[in-house]
Amino acid sequence: MRTAEVKRTTKETDIDVFIRLDGEGRVAVDTGIGFFDHMLTAFAVHSGIDLQMTCNGDLNVDGHHTVEDVGIALGTALAQALGDKSGIARYGHAYVPMDEALAFCAMDISGRPYLVFDAQFTNDRTGEYDTCLTEEFFRAFAFNSGITLHIKAEYGRNDHHITEAVYKAAAHALKQAVAQTGGGVLSTKGVL
């Protein structure tokens, strides 16, 4: 079973994460930021992973530490669950529409973390979630999971829809990339 548990405690956040890559989208998330919980739930359901997560963060400051540290913990858990990455598709990509918004994601589980993020938001916040933290989450996730990640919001007017399309596009790309194909590591080097 491709599973991982991560506990990450700092002076700013206390996070517990459990993931099962070959899950059924069973999700229990509590970060203290409602809209972020909604995005993480969508991410888990659409990627087909089981995700249990709690985060107690310094929300009296703002949501930055919570969102970034959840990205770190989730990325770390993904890397652990994948092990040596043998027998996975490695690459994934998806376009996802959300009403008037359209987002694209392409990823390579390469062991070479990188993020290209191109999304424009009109408002500073959606609920208690700072829209600028979307990029921070995906940067932390990519760098701690070892994924080369490209995300682009093609267009949209409603920040809720743009953000949700981004998270769902990443989820569908992840579902493809972690799919088990059998065999060894998909690399001319023999390792990722």
C-alpha positions as CSV (number, residue, x, y, z in Angstrom):
1,M,0.0,0.0,0.0
2,R,1.3,3.4,-1.0
3,T,0.7,5.3,2.3
4,A,2.5,7.8,4.4
5,E,2.1,9.6,7.7
6,V,3.8,12.9,8.5
7,K,3.8,14.9,11.6
8,R,5.3,18.4,11.4
9,T,5.5,20.7,14.4
10,T,7.0,24.2,14.4
11,K,6.5,27.3,16.5
12,E,3.9,28.3,13.9
13,T,2.0,25.1,13.0
14,D,1.3,21.6,14.2
15,I,0.3,19.3,11.4
16,D,-0.7,15.6,11.1
17,V,-1.1,14.1,7.7
18,F,-2.0,10.7,6.5
19,I,-2.3,9.8,2.7
20,R,-3.2,6.7,0.8
21,L,-2.4,7.1,-2.9
22,D,-4.7,4.2,-3.9
23,G,-7.6,5.4,-2.0
24,E,-11.2,6.2,-2.7
25,G,-11.1,10.0,-2.1
26,R,-11.9,9.6,1.6
27,V,-11.2,13.0,3.2
28,A,-11.1,14.6,6.6
29,V,-9.4,17.9,6.6
30,D,-9.3,20.7,9.2
31,T,-6.9,23.6,8.8
32,G,-8.9,26.3,10.4
33,I,-9.4,28.0,7.0
34,G,-12.7,26.9,5.5
35,F,-12.0,27.7,1.9
36,F,-8.6,26.0,2.1
37,D,-10.3,22.9,3.6
38,H,-12.6,23.0,0.6
39,M,-9.7,23.1,-1.9
40,L,-7.8,20.3,-0.1
41,T,-10.9,18.2,-0.1
42,A,-11.3,18.8,-3.9
43,F,-7.7,18.0,-4.4
44,A,-8.0,14.7,-2.6
45,V,-11.3,13.6,-4.1
46,H,-10.2,14.5,-7.7
47,S,-6.8,12.9,-7.3
48,G,-8.3,9.7,-5.8
49,I,-6.2,9.8,-2.7
50,D,-7.4,9.3,0.9
51,L,-6.3,12.3,3.0
52,Q,-6.6,12.9,6.7
53,M,-5.1,16.1,7.9
54,T,-5.3,18.5,10.9
55,C,-3.4,21.7,11.2
56,N,-3.4,24.0,14.2
57,G,-1.7,27.2,12.9
58,D,-1.1,30.7,14.0
59,L,-4.2,32.0,12.3
60,N,-4.1,35.0,14.6
61,V,-1.2,36.2,12.5
62,D,-2.7,35.2,9.1
63,G,-3.0,32.1,6.9
64,H,0.4,32.1,5.3
65,H,2.2,29.7,7.7
66,T,-0.8,27.3,7.7
67,V,-1.1,27.1,3.9
68,E,2.6,26.9,3.2
69,D,3.3,24.3,6.0
70,V,0.4,22.1,4.8
71,G,2.0,22.2,1.4
72,I,5.3,21.1,2.9
73,A,3.7,18.3,4.9
74,L,1.5,17.1,2.1
75,G,4.5,17.1,-0.4
76,T,6.7,15.2,2.1
77,A,3.9,12.6,2.6
78,L,3.6,12.2,-1.2
79,A,7.3,11.7,-1.6
80,Q,7.3,9.1,1.2
81,A,4.3,7.3,-0.3
82,L,5.9,7.1,-3.7
83,G,9.2,5.6,-2.4
84,D,11.7,5.1,-5.3
85,K,9.0,6.0,-7.8
86,S,9.3,2.7,-9.7
87,G,6.3,1.6,-11.7
88,I,4.5,5.0,-11.9
89,A,3.5,6.9,-15.0
90,R,5.6,9.9,-13.8
91,Y,3.9,12.5,-16.0
92,G,0.4,13.9,-15.8
93,H,-1.5,16.8,-17.2
94,A,-5.1,18.1,-17.2
95,Y,-7.3,21.0,-18.2
96,V,-10.2,21.6,-15.8
97,P,-13.0,24.1,-16.3
98,M,-15.0,25.6,-13.4
99,D,-17.8,27.6,-14.9
100,E,-16.2,30.6,-16.6
101,A,-12.7,29.7,-15.4
102,L,-10.2,27.3,-17.0
103,A,-7.0,26.0,-15.5
104,F,-4.2,23.8,-16.8
105,C,-1.6,21.7,-14.9
106,A,1.3,19.6,-16.1
107,M,3.6,17.7,-13.8
108,D,6.6,15.4,-13.8
109,I,7.4,13.4,-10.7
110,S,11.1,13.8,-11.5
111,G,12.9,14.4,-8.2
112,R,13.7,17.9,-9.6
113,P,11.4,20.3,-7.8
114,Y,10.3,23.3,-9.8
115,L,7.2,25.5,-10.0
116,V,5.9,27.7,-12.8
117,F,2.7,29.4,-11.6
118,D,0.7,31.8,-13.7
119,A,-2.7,32.8,-12.3
120,Q,-4.2,36.2,-11.8
121,F,-6.7,37.0,-9.0
122,T,-8.9,40.0,-8.8
123,N,-9.5,39.9,-5.0
124,D,-7.2,39.5,-2.1
125,R,-9.3,36.9,-0.4
126,T,-11.9,34.2,-0.9
127,G,-13.5,33.7,2.5
128,E,-10.6,33.6,5.0
129,Y,-8.2,32.3,2.4
130,D,-5.7,34.7,0.8
131,T,-5.7,34.0,-2.9
132,C,-2.0,34.8,-3.2
133,L,-1.4,31.7,-1.0
134,T,-2.4,29.4,-3.8
135,E,1.1,29.9,-5.3
136,E,2.7,29.4,-1.9
137,F,0.9,26.1,-1.3
138,F,1.9,24.7,-4.7
139,R,5.5,25.9,-4.3
140,A,5.8,24.1,-0.9
141,F,4.1,21.0,-2.3
142,A,6.3,20.8,-5.4
143,F,9.6,21.4,-3.6
144,N,8.8,18.9,-0.9
145,S,7.5,16.2,-3.2
146,G,10.2,16.5,-5.8
147,I,7.7,17.5,-8.6
148,T,8.3,19.7,-11.6
149,L,4.9,21.5,-11.6
150,H,3.5,23.9,-14.2
151,I,0.1,25.6,-13.4
152,K,-1.7,28.2,-15.5
153,A,-5.1,29.7,-15.0
154,E,-6.0,30.3,-18.7
155,Y,-8.9,32.7,-17.8
156,G,-11.7,33.4,-15.4
157,R,-13.4,36.2,-13.5
158,N,-14.5,34.6,-10.2
159,D,-11.5,33.9,-7.9
160,H,-13.3,31.0,-6.2
161,H,-13.7,29.4,-9.6
162,I,-10.2,30.1,-10.7
163,T,-8.7,28.7,-7.5
164,E,-10.8,25.6,-7.6
165,A,-10.0,25.0,-11.2
166,V,-6.3,25.2,-10.3
167,Y,-6.5,22.7,-7.4
168,K,-8.6,20.3,-9.5
169,A,-6.3,20.5,-12.5
170,A,-3.4,19.7,-10.2
171,A,-5.3,16.8,-8.7
172,H,-6.2,15.2,-12.1
173,A,-2.6,15.6,-13.2
174,L,-1.4,14.0,-10.0
175,K,-3.8,11.1,-10.5
176,Q,-2.3,10.4,-13.9
177,A,1.3,10.8,-12.7
178,V,1.1,8.4,-9.7
179,A,-0.8,5.8,-11.6
180,Q,0.8,2.4,-11.4
181,T,2.1,1.2,-14.8
182,G,4.4,-1.6,-13.6
183,G,8.0,-2.1,-14.3
184,G,10.9,0.0,-13.1
185,V,11.6,3.7,-12.9
186,L,10.7,5.6,-16.0
187,S,14.0,7.3,-16.6
188,T,17.0,6.8,-18.9
189,K,19.1,7.3,-15.7
190,G,17.4,4.4,-13.9
191,V,16.5,6.6,-10.9
192,L,14.4,9.6,-10.2
